[in-house]
């Protein structure tokens, strides 16, 4: 699959124009069942009134019948496709993602290219502008806020360039989704990340903290002499600066994690469960009672009040990939997935629980590609969707 994707990329760069590529993508979406109602109407209109479009479409139909591309597409396995994504991402920068729809398009394109007859006709009528889920998601973006101890709230614009904000007790420096500051004040502040967003913070000791959607971090501008303590609700990844004289302690509603210098992920999203995943170094997790659990790299500790700790191995890329805007899911019940998607995209997903009970899906979510996620759901779970304000109704 890796060579397939690279080969297809080279072909796209050398022989495709935007108009012809659009025809092909619409055709493959029709095959995979991911064509929206608006796109279907557009295809029908072009077939009636655009001879170049019709000629290209009919050629694709002819090649489809000869190569049985439809049957090949239906036989693609979503779990195998996801494994291919893993393999490709392991050799490429983390931001490089190939959603299931793109892999299926590439696979069928290979069949058609292999026939030697894939010819593109060009037309000059611009494609219509669709109201997409991505566009609605952008409109629904909420503010990232730094709330001071005395109640003052500072709005942090994730998409802005470098900016300096002077406060009476600190100087803030923001730059494209990251915050640094200088201050000697030990006042407690709370950084609030809304659903659909993420943010990075560098603490006064040099510790880096990545904050996921729907997360709050309470921290002092300046740590004291004996310890460094913060409080988190949601999900955060810590790359802790070493300081043997001052242990770093992360408090949650149920437990706390103590480190000196290490990298780990902590997740409190699931009610009653705290997940601590150690990437490097060592940590000791403490429960509300006298429970203690030391972790080694590659281990995850799940803590439940009254249940204590359970440990397991974890996949680092899957647990921490949210920092690059990606979330993997494997055989996840659809009801659980929509909870994750609501938080991840910042839009409310509504589902008919009776109709879709028992469905499980495999794939990935890319925070910048909501439309692709919905198209993948149509393919893997045979779901349709409807946009209604800030809601996405799955049916």
N, C-alpha and C positions, 0 to 999 in steps of 0.2 A: 504493500500500500504506500510505503514511503516513496519508492521510485515512481509509482503511479502518480502521486500528487505532484512530485517535482517535474515529471514529464509533462503533465497536463499544464502546469504553470508556465513552462517554456512555450508550449503550443499556444496558450492563451495570449502570451506576450507578443508572439510573432504573427499569428494569422487572424486574430479576432478584432473586430471593431465593436464599439459599444452597442450599436443597434443590433448586429447579428448575434452577439452574445445574449442580448435580452430575449430575442426570439428563442434561442436554445434553452435558456433558463426557464422561460415560461413553459416550454414543451416538457422539460424534465419535471417541473413542478406538477404539471398535469399528470404525468405518469406516476409520480410518487404520492398524489393525492394532497398536495400542499398548496394548490392554487386557490387563492381566495376568490370570493364571489365577485369582487371588483375586477380582479385580474381576468377571471373567466369572461366577464362581459367585454372587457377590452379585447381579448383574443377573438371573440365572436365578431366584434365590430371590424377588426383588422382583416379577418378572413373574408368579410363581405366587401370591404371598400379598399383594401390595399393589396394590389396584385403581387408586389414583391414579397410581402409578408406571407401571402397565401402560397406562393411558389416555394418559399423556404420551409414553411410548415408542412406542405405535402411531401417535400423531399425527406423531411425528418420522419414523417409517418411511414414512408416507403422503407427507409433504412431501419426503422424500429421493427417493422414486420419481418424484414429479412434477417435481422440479427437477434430478434426476440429480446430486445432491450427491456420491454415491460416485464417479462418474466424474470429477467436477471435482476432487475430492481427490486421486485417483490421478494426475491430470495436473500437479499442482503440482511445480515443479522446485526441488530443494533449493538449487542454486546461486543461482537468482533469489531464493529466500526469504532466503538469507544476504545478498545484496546489499541487500534491503529492510531487513534488520536494520542493516546499515552505515549506510544513509541515515537511518533513524530515530535511531540512536545519535549521528549527527553533529549532530542538532538537539536532543538531550535530554541530561540529565546522564549521565555515564558508567555509572552503576549501573543505568540503565534498559535491561533486556534482554528481548527477545521470542524465546524458543526456537521452533524450527520447529513443534513441536506446537501452541503457542499461536497462531501465525500461521495454521496450517491450520484450527484451530477457528474463528478469527475469519473466515476466508474462507468457510467453509461456513455459518457463522451469517449472514453477509451475504446469501447466497442464500435462506436460510429466512426471514429477516426481510423480504426483498424480496417474498416471497409474500404478506405481510400476514396470515398465518394462524398465526404462531408464538405459541402460547398455552401458559402454564406452569400445571401443576397442582402443588399443594403437598402434601407428606406429612410426618408428624411423627416417623417412626421414624428414629433417628439412624443415620448411615452407620457401617459397621464400621471399626475401627481396623486399618489394614494395617501389617505390618512392612515398612517401606520401606528402600530403599538409603540414603536420607538419614539415617534414624534409626541405621542401623548405622554409617554414616560418623561420626556424632557420637560414638558409643560408642568408635570406634577412634582418636579424637584423641590425639596425642602431645604431649609437652611441648616448649615453646620454652625453650632453656637458654642462659644466659650463663656460660661456663666461664672462670674466672680463670686467670692464669698459674701460680699455685701449686696448681691443681687444684680449688678450691672451685667448685661449680656452683650457680647461682641460677636457679630456675624462674620464668619470666615468663608470667603468665596473660594471654593475648590478649584474653579477654572481660571482664576485670575493669575497674572504673573506676579513678580516679586512686589511685595507691599510691606511697609513698615507702619506699625500702629503703636503710638506712644500712649501709655497709660500712666497714672500717677505713681504706680509701684512697679512697673515693668515695661519693657519694650518688646513687642511681638514682631516677628519676621515671618511672613507667609510667602509661599512660592508653590503654585500649582499643586495643591492638595497636601502640603506639608507645613508644619508649624514649628518654629524654634523661638526661643525667647531668652532674655537676660533679666534677672531679678534676684534680689537678696531677700525678698519677702517670703515668709513661710505660710502665707495665707493659702487656704484650700480653694481650688477651682474645679469646675466640672466641665469636661469637654463632651458635648452631646452630638452624636452622629445619627442622623435620621435614617429611616428605611430607604434603601436604594442608593446609599452613599458609603464611602469609606474615607479614611483620613490617616495621615501619619503625623506623629508628634515626637519631638526629641526633647527629653527631660533635661533638667539642669545638670545632671551627672553624666550626660552623654548617652543614656539609655534610649534606644529607639523603640517606639510603640506604634504598631499598625492597628487601627481600630476598624472593625467591620460594621456593617449596617445595624441600625437599632442598638447602638452601644453607648454606654456612658462610662467615662473614666474620671475619677476624682483624684486629684494630685496636688501637691504644693508646688508653688513656683520654685522654692528652694528647700532642699532636704536638710534635716537636722544632722547633728554630729554622730548619733548612735545608730540610726537605721534609715532606710529609704522605704516608705510605705505608700501604696496606692490602692484604690478600690475600683473594681471593674464589674459592670453588669452588661452582658452581651458576649462579644467575642473579641479577643485581642491577641496579637502576637508580640512577644517581648524579645528584644535582643539586648540583654542587660549588660551594662558596663561593669567591669570588674572593680571591686572595692572591698578588700578583705576586712576592713574595719567597720563597714556598714552593710549588713545583709539587706537584700532587696526582698520585700514582702508584698505579695499581691493578695488582697483580701477580696473575697466574694461573699455572697449572702450565706453560704453554707460552710466554707472552709477558707484556708489561706495556704499560699505556696511560698516557700522561702528559698532564695537562691543567692549566690554570690556573683557569678558571671556566667550567663548561659543564654540559650535561645529556646523558647517554648511557646506553645499556643494554649490559650485557656478559653473554654467555651461554656457559657452559662445559659444558653438559649433554652434548653430543655428543662422544664420545671422540675425541681427536685434533684437534678443531676448536674454535677460539675465535671467537665472533662479537661484534664491536663495532659498535653502531648509534648514530650520532651524531644527536641531536635538535637541539641548539643549541650554538653556540660552535665550538671546534675541538679536535681531539686529534691526537696522534701515537702510533701503535701501533708497538711495537718487537718484533721477533722474537728468537728465541734466538741467531741469528747476527747479521749486520749489517743485516737487513731493517728498513726503516722505511716506514710508510704514514701519510700525513697524510689526514685526512678532513674533508669539508665537511658541513654539516647535510643530512640526507636520505640520506647514504651509509652503507653497511655494509661492514666489512672482515671477511672470513673468513680466519683464519690456521690453517694446518696445518703441523706440524713437517716440514721437508723439502720443503714445497710452497710456502711463502711466502704472500703475501697475494693475495686476489682481492677486488675491490670490486664492489658493485652498489647499486641503489636499494632502499629498503625502505618498507613501509607502517607509519607510526608507530603508528597505532591497533592494528594487529595485533601488532606487536612488543612494545608496552608495555601493552596492555590487561590483562595479568595482574595489574597493580597494583590494578585494580578487581575482581579475581576472575573475569575472563573470558579464555578462550583460543579464538582462531579457528583453524580448520584448513580447508585447501582441497585437495580431491582427494588427501588423505593416505592412503597405504596403511594398512590396518587394523592391521597388525602394528606400525607406527610409532605409530599413534594410541594403542594400549593402553599403550605405554610412557609416553607423555605423560600419559594418564589415570591411570595408577598413581601417578605422582609428584604430579599435580595434585590428586587426590582423597584420596590417602593410603590407598587400598585396592588390593589386588592384583587385576588383571584377568588372567583365564586364557582362552586362545583355542585353538580347534582350527585350527592353522596350515594343515593340508592342506585342510580343508573350506573355509576362508575365504581361501585364497591368491588374490591378485590383486584383492581387493576394495579400493576406495578410496572415501572418504567426504568430504563437505563439511558444515560446520556450526560449532557453537560449544560450548564447555564453560563452564558457570557453576559456580563452586566451591560455591555454596550450593544448587544444584539438580541433584544427581546423578540423581535420579529422572527429571528432564526429559531429561538427556543420554542415559540408557538408553532412554527412550521414542523419542527422535529416532533412535537407532541402529536400533531396530526398524523405523522408517519408512523411513529412507534406505538402510540396508544389509540390511534384512530379517533382522535377527538377533533371537533370543530370548536371555534371560539368566536365570541362576539365582543366588540369593544363598546362599553357603555360608560362614558365619562372617565372616571379614574378606575373603573372596574373592568376586569377581563372575565367573561363568563365562559366556562368550559362546558361543552355539551356533546 
